[in-house]
Amino acid sequence: MNRQLGALFLFSIIDTLGFGILIPLVPYMADRFGAPPALITPILGSYSLCQLIAAPYWGRLSDRYGRRPILMSSLAGACLSYVILGGARNLWWLLAARMLAGFMAGNIAAAFAYASDVSVPEKRAATMGLVGAAIGLGFTLGPPLGGLLAGADAGRANFVAPAAVSAGLSLLAILLVRFVLPESHTPQHRREHRDEARRGTIRLLRERPPLALLAAATLLVTYSQAILESIFAIWALHRYGLGPRAVGLLLFGVALPALLMQGVLVRLLAPRFGEIPLAVCGALTYVLGLVALGSAATLGSTVAALIMCGAGLGAYNPSAAALASQQARGHERGAVMGTYVASASLARVIGPFTSGSIYALLGPSAPFLVGACVTLPAAWLIARLRRDLRRTPR
């Protein structure tokens, strides 16, 4: 099991590093092609729209055929999307690259399902935190690396080199899965899946109220996170005149505390306090960080607000993922985690499609403040879980 978790940890770092490299760059690419803010953020949202459509199917395919084939297939699609993005010369090619990447984004649900396969219930939060920490490490190192590869000047930024590095990392991750990561979903479990009646996303949510509450809470939290991620580069460019390198380093302020929280503190705190209190505290901390970011007037206060946002997300995400995994039986973890990831994907569609309009109509601080207001009810939804989880299938 230790070998499996070690390989999964390394895979998650490499995979998300390639994705994270491009996070601060896509808005600058769209801006170079002449897109206004109200159009830039929907281009970012197209990735999540396609992921929303595809994620549940990827999860079910991983239940039927195993985790490894799905991981390798989705990575191959991501690699192709990075190649297309690196060669993009207009908005249509940029949009095509983001949509292809979204359709092939089955790796996160499969990775969480894999983590659930190899962990026992009492250590599931810690295992999810380990995977979350690996993902966080990729997102921690990705944006500053992408900014360094692109350069400091927004007008002359190099987008080919970051895309090439991301494609190379996807190929490396495929090799890691092929030769190092063993299959966690046994043939016996796959036969059990084939013998079970298939449950669609809506049916799973209806049958399991705790999963529905978790999906709703994660939708709210991830919506505000998607607003932050989609509008921050534009906000920083207009507020401080910052280019890709500086934005990548500022996003480091979100990713580093999230990494430390997921990789260290959650593993220590979850056994003592439980996932529900951690998720509630994480959501409330994130709300405070968004309010602070909306009122930030200097770079120093911006960094402090981003750190608070990262700490909140670092506490919420692995705790909520562990709670969601508790709603699955062994043969359906891929389907359950695919449904859970789909709620986050829906939020990542709505966030970018609305953040540009909120920014244009209500002002630069409005997206962050709206995100805080939307996220606040998530803490209440998570608090309601304590009663319903008594009927959780383990």
KOLZA-192070 format. One record per residue (C-alpha): residue number from 1; x, z, y. Coordinates in pm, whole numbers, plus 50000, padded with zeros to 5 digits. Layout:
// residues N
(NUM, (X, Z, Y)) ...
END
This chain:
// residues 394
(1, (50000, 50000, 50000)) (2, (50286, 50079, 50239)) (3, (50429, 49732, 50179)) (4, (50090, 49578, 50245)) (5, (50041, 49768, 50569)) (6, (50394, 49687, 50681)) (7, (50341, 49317, 50621)) (8, (50001, 49327, 50792)) (9, (50153, 49512, 51089)) (10, (50424, 49248, 51128)) (11, (50174, 48963, 51089)) (12, (49944, 49109, 51355)) (13, (50233, 49142, 51601)) (14, (50349, 48782, 51552)) (15, (49998, 48639, 51564)) (16, (49883, 48818, 51878)) (17, (50218, 48766, 52049)) (18, (50159, 48392, 52033)) (19, (49809, 48434, 52171)) (20, (49916, 48687, 52434)) (21, (50183, 48457, 52576)) (22, (49911, 48227, 52708)) (23, (49677, 48493, 52854)) (24, (49818, 48487, 53210)) (25, (49881, 48112, 53210)) (26, (49546, 47942, 53142)) (27, (49398, 48034, 53484)) (28, (49705, 47888, 53656)) (29, (49679, 47571, 53448)) (30, (49313, 47530, 53544)) (31, (49397, 47598, 53908)) (32, (49666, 47329, 53896)) (33, (49407, 47082, 53765)) (34, (49186, 47161, 54066)) (35, (48927, 47394, 53912)) (36, (48760, 47656, 54140)) (37, (48733, 48020, 54021)) (38, (48370, 47970, 53919)) (39, (48488, 47702, 53672)) (40, (48817, 47861, 53563)) (41, (48657, 48163, 53401)) (42, (48406, 47957, 53192)) (43, (48702, 47761, 53054)) (44, (48844, 48094, 52940)) (45, (48502, 48184, 52799)) (46, (48482, 47865, 52592)) (47, (48733, 48020, 52350)) (48, (48508, 48318, 52286)) (49, (48195, 48104, 52266)) (50, (48347, 47911, 51979)) (51, (48483, 48230, 51822)) (52, (48136, 48382, 51839)) (53, (47997, 48091, 51640)) (54, (48278, 48089, 51384)) (55, (48374, 48456, 51333)) (56, (48092, 48561, 51096)) (57, (48156, 48256, 50876)) (58, (48528, 48331, 50860)) (59, (48446, 48688, 50756)) (60, (48219, 48573, 50474)) (61, (48472, 48314, 50361)) (62, (48734, 48589, 50340)) (63, (48495, 48790, 50118)) (64, (48449, 48491, 49888)) (65, (48798, 48338, 49875)) (66, (49026, 48623, 49981)) (67, (49194, 48729, 50305)) (68, (49514, 48524, 50277)) (69, (49360, 48173, 50272)) (70, (49153, 48255, 50579)) (71, (49449, 48398, 50765)) (72, (49660, 48089, 50696)) (73, (49380, 47845, 50781)) (74, (49302, 48011, 51113)) (75, (49670, 48025, 51203)) (76, (49710, 47653, 51135)) (77, (49420, 47581, 51371)) (78, (49571, 47808, 51636)) (79, (49904, 47625, 51606)) (80, (49737, 47290, 51665)) (81, (49548, 47427, 51966)) (82, (49874, 47544, 52125)) (83, (50025, 47199, 52080)) (84, (49723, 47040, 52251)) (85, (49735, 47297, 52532)) (86, (50105, 47234, 52592)) (87, (50037, 46863, 52633)) (88, (49722, 46902, 52844)) (89, (49715, 46692, 53160)) (90, (49360, 46758, 53276)) (91, (49076, 47008, 53240)) (92, (48922, 46827, 52943)) (93, (49230, 46868, 52728)) (94, (49264, 47230, 52838)) (95, (48900, 47290, 52742)) (96, (48948, 47116, 52406)) (97, (49250, 47334, 52327)) (98, (49064, 47656, 52406)) (99, (48757, 47551, 52205)) (100, (48965, 47459, 51899)) (101, (49149, 47791, 51918)) (102, (48815, 47973, 51931)) (103, (48668, 47789, 51632)) (104, (48977, 47872, 51426)) (105, (48997, 48239, 51533)) (106, (48918, 48399, 51199)) (107, (49236, 48603, 51182)) (108, (49124, 48920, 51363)) (109, (48818, 48981, 51143)) (110, (49023, 48903, 50831)) (111, (49305, 49134, 50944)) (112, (49065, 49426, 51000)) (113, (48895, 49355, 50667)) (114, (49237, 49357, 50501)) (115, (49317, 49692, 50663)) (116, (48987, 49830, 50540)) (117, (49060, 49700, 50187)) (118, (49385, 49895, 50158)) (119, (49275, 50223, 50319)) (120, (49068, 50517, 50199)) (121, (48775, 50634, 50415)) (122, (48947, 50947, 50549)) (123, (49247, 50744, 50668)) (124, (49059, 50437, 50784)) (125, (49075, 50522, 51155)) (126, (49451, 50570, 51129)) (127, (49486, 50236, 50946)) (128, (49269, 50058, 51201)) (129, (49478, 50223, 51471)) (130, (49793, 50086, 51308)) (131, (49652, 49733, 51307)) (132, (49524, 49784, 51661)) (133, (49870, 49901, 51764)) (134, (50024, 49586, 51617)) (135, (49771, 49373, 51802)) (136, (49838, 49580, 52112)) (137, (50213, 49528, 52074)) (138, (50158, 49152, 52062)) (139, (49942, 49169, 52375)) (140, (50194, 49405, 52537)) (141, (50488, 49169, 52492)) (142, (50294, 48841, 52514)) (143, (50184, 48827, 52881)) (144, (50522, 48924, 53031)) (145, (50698, 48684, 52793)) (146, (50457, 48408, 52889)) (147, (50514, 48485, 53255)) (148, (50891, 48474, 53212)) (149, (50871, 48141, 53027)) (150, (50638, 47991, 53289)) (151, (50828, 48115, 53596)) (152, (50747, 48304, 53913)) (153, (50614, 48012, 54120)) (154, (50249, 47927, 54049)) (155, (50290, 47575, 54184)) (156, (50587, 47482, 53964)) (157, (50510, 47690, 53655)) (158, (50624, 47550, 53318)) (159, (50340, 47561, 53065)) (160, (50501, 47356, 52788)) (161, (50761, 47617, 52687)) (162, (50510, 47902, 52641)) (163, (50281, 47677, 52435)) (164, (50572, 47568, 52215)) (165, (50676, 47929, 52154)) (166, (50317, 48021, 52063)) (167, (50296, 47732, 51816)) (168, (50625, 47837, 51659)) (169, (50503, 48194, 51621)) (170, (50189, 48071, 51444)) (171, (50403, 47880, 51194)) (172, (50613, 48193, 51139)) (173, (50298, 48398, 51076)) (174, (50176, 48141, 50821)) (175, (50504, 48175, 50632)) (176, (50475, 48554, 50644)) (177, (50126, 48547, 50493)) (178, (50226, 48290, 50232)) (179, (50540, 48461, 50105)) (180, (50517, 48830, 50200)) (181, (50156, 48947, 50246)) (182, (49982, 49010, 49910)) (183, (49612, 48949, 49861)) (184, (49403, 49265, 49915)) (185, (49064, 49130, 49810)) (186, (49071, 49118, 49431)) (187, (48892, 48858, 49216)) (188, (48661, 49134, 49092)) (189, (48546, 49204, 49448)) (190, (48493, 48833, 49505)) (191, (48272, 48813, 49196)) (192, (48072, 49107, 49326)) (193, (48026, 48920, 49651)) (194, (47899, 48611, 49474)) (195, (47651, 48822, 49280)) (196, (47514, 48987, 49593)) (197, (47243, 48838, 49814)) (198, (47397, 48702, 50127)) (199, (47329, 48890, 50444)) (200, (47335, 48713, 50776)) (201, (47452, 48871, 51098)) (202, (47103, 48960, 51222)) (203, (47002, 49100, 50884)) (204, (47311, 49321, 50868)) (205, (47234, 49461, 51212)) (206, (46872, 49528, 51117)) (207, (46959, 49698, 50791)) (208, (47227, 49920, 50943)) (209, (47129, 50081, 51274)) (210, (47472, 50244, 51320)) (211, (47636, 49902, 51301)) (212, (47386, 49773, 51558)) (213, (47469, 50062, 51793)) (214, (47842, 50001, 51749)) (215, (47799, 49629, 51809)) (216, (47599, 49697, 52127)) (217, (47853, 49949, 52258)) (218, (48145, 49718, 52182)) (219, (47963, 49430, 52350)) (220, (47940, 49637, 52671)) (221, (48301, 49755, 52661)) (222, (48438, 49413, 52573)) (223, (48224, 49246, 52840)) (224, (48400, 49443, 53111)) (225, (48736, 49385, 52940)) (226, (48665, 49011, 52941)) (227, (48583, 49028, 53311)) (228, (48913, 49203, 53377)) (229, (49117, 48959, 53171)) (230, (48948, 48645, 53305)) (231, (48949, 48729, 53676)) (232, (49265, 48937, 53714)) (233, (49509, 48647, 53759)) (234, (49284, 48490, 54022)) (235, (49232, 48828, 54192)) (236, (49607, 48900, 54195)) (237, (49686, 48552, 54329)) (238, (49439, 48589, 54616)) (239, (49502, 48959, 54687)) (240, (49882, 48973, 54659)) (241, (49990, 48608, 54619)) (242, (50133, 48677, 54273)) (243, (50243, 48409, 54025)) (244, (50239, 48403, 53642)) (245, (50548, 48621, 53600)) (246, (50417, 48906, 53815)) (247, (50069, 48888, 53662)) (248, (50219, 48901, 53313)) (249, (50413, 49212, 53406)) (250, (50104, 49375, 53560)) (251, (49902, 49309, 53245)) (252, (50178, 49497, 53068)) (253, (50027, 49798, 53246)) (254, (49711, 49760, 53040)) (255, (49875, 49673, 52710)) (256, (50146, 49942, 52694)) (257, (49921, 50250, 52721)) (258, (49674, 50086, 52482)) (259, (49959, 50037, 52237)) (260, (50076, 50398, 52265)) (261, (49722, 50529, 52230)) (262, (49644, 50318, 51921)) (263, (49979, 50353, 51751)) (264, (50046, 50722, 51812)) (265, (49771, 50932, 51964)) (266, (49472, 50795, 51772)) (267, (49652, 50856, 51443)) (268, (49703, 51219, 51548)) (269, (49370, 51283, 51718)) (270, (49124, 51104, 51488)) (271, (49167, 51345, 51191)) (272, (49122, 51643, 51423)) (273, (48842, 51535, 51656)) (274, (48681, 51237, 51480)) (275, (48625, 50876, 51580)) (276, (48305, 50935, 51778)) (277, (48453, 51174, 52042)) (278, (48758, 50950, 52075)) (279, (48544, 50642, 52131)) (280, (48326, 50821, 52389)) (281, (48630, 50951, 52581)) (282, (48791, 50608, 52564)) (283, (48484, 50437, 52711)) (284, (48459, 50691, 52995)) (285, (48831, 50665, 53074)) (286, (48802, 50288, 53088)) (287, (48508, 50316, 53332)) (288, (48719, 50534, 53563)) (289, (49004, 50284, 53543)) (290, (48779, 49995, 53643)) (291, (48643, 50191, 53941)) (292, (49001, 50270, 54048)) (293, (49100, 49904, 54010)) (294, (48804, 49790, 54218)) (295, (48913, 50019, 54502)) (296, (49290, 49959, 54470)) (297, (49457, 49857, 54795)) (298, (49825, 49856, 54691)) (299, (50030, 49741, 54395)) (300, (50101, 50104, 54305)) (301, (49734, 50195, 54285)) (302, (49669, 49874, 54091)) (303, (49928, 49969, 53830)) (304, (49782, 50321, 53800)) (305, (49432, 50180, 53749)) (306, (49555, 49934, 53487)) (307, (49727, 50215, 53297)) (308, (49401, 50410, 53293)) (309, (49213, 50104, 53167)) (310, (49468, 50055, 52890)) (311, (49449, 50418, 52778)) (312, (49070, 50399, 52759)) (313, (49070, 50078, 52557)) (314, (49342, 50216, 52330)) (315, (49122, 50512, 52240)) (316, (48797, 50316, 52207)) (317, (48891, 50005, 52010)) (318, (49043, 50150, 51687)) (319, (48786, 50430, 51677)) (320, (48494, 50188, 51705)) (321, (48651, 49951, 51451)) (322, (48691, 50239, 51203)) (323, (48328, 50340, 51254)) (324, (48218, 49980, 51196)) (325, (48421, 49953, 50875)) (326, (48238, 50258, 50740)) (327, (47922, 50046, 50735)) (328, (48069, 49816, 50468)) (329, (48090, 49836, 50093)) (330, (48403, 49703, 49929)) (331, (48271, 49354, 49857)) (332, (48135, 49287, 50207)) (333, (48394, 49421, 50449)) (334, (48474, 49073, 50573)) (335, (48109, 49005, 50654)) (336, (48062, 49342, 50829)) (337, (48382, 49314, 51030)) (338, (48300, 48951, 51110)) (339, (47964, 49068, 51247)) (340, (48135, 49342, 51446)) (341, (48393, 49101, 51588)) (342, (48110, 48860, 51673)) (343, (47965, 49120, 51913)) (344, (48298, 49134, 52093)) (345, (48310, 48755, 52094)) (346, (47966, 48739, 52256)) (347, (48092, 48972, 52529)) (348, (48397, 48753, 52578)) (349, (48163, 48461, 52631)) (350, (47939, 48637, 52883)) (351, (48226, 48799, 53074)) (352, (48420, 48487, 53175)) (353, (48102, 48286, 53234)) (354, (47985, 48546, 53488)) (355, (48304, 48690, 53637)) (356, (48386, 48386, 53851)) (357, (48039, 48379, 54004)) (358, (48043, 48755, 54066)) (359, (48384, 48718, 54232)) (360, (48269, 48429, 54452)) (361, (47932, 48576, 54551)) (362, (47995, 48952, 54576)) (363, (48363, 48977, 54663)) (364, (48699, 49042, 54493)) (365, (48627, 49402, 54385)) (366, (48279, 49331, 54250)) (367, (48376, 49212, 53897)) (368, (48556, 49539, 53823)) (369, (48276, 49757, 53962)) (370, (48010, 49560, 53777)) (371, (48215, 49600, 53460)) (372, (48228, 49977, 53512)) (373, (47850, 49997, 53551)) (374, (47794, 49790, 53239)) (375, (48041, 49992, 53029)) (376, (47903, 50336, 53112)) (377, (47604, 50315, 52870)) (378, (47845, 50243, 52583)) (379, (47948, 50609, 52578)) (380, (47584, 50710, 52527)) (381, (47536, 50457, 52247)) (382, (47842, 50589, 52062)) (383, (47726, 50949, 52105)) (384, (47399, 50855, 51929)) (385, (47590, 50756, 51617)) (386, (47648, 51109, 51488)) (387, (47296, 51139, 51349)) (388, (47276, 50786, 51206)) (389, (47616, 50794, 51035)) (390, (47491, 51056, 50791)) (391, (47336, 50762, 50609)) (392, (47650, 50549, 50625)) (393, (47749, 50363, 50304)) (394, (48103, 50460, 50215)) 
END
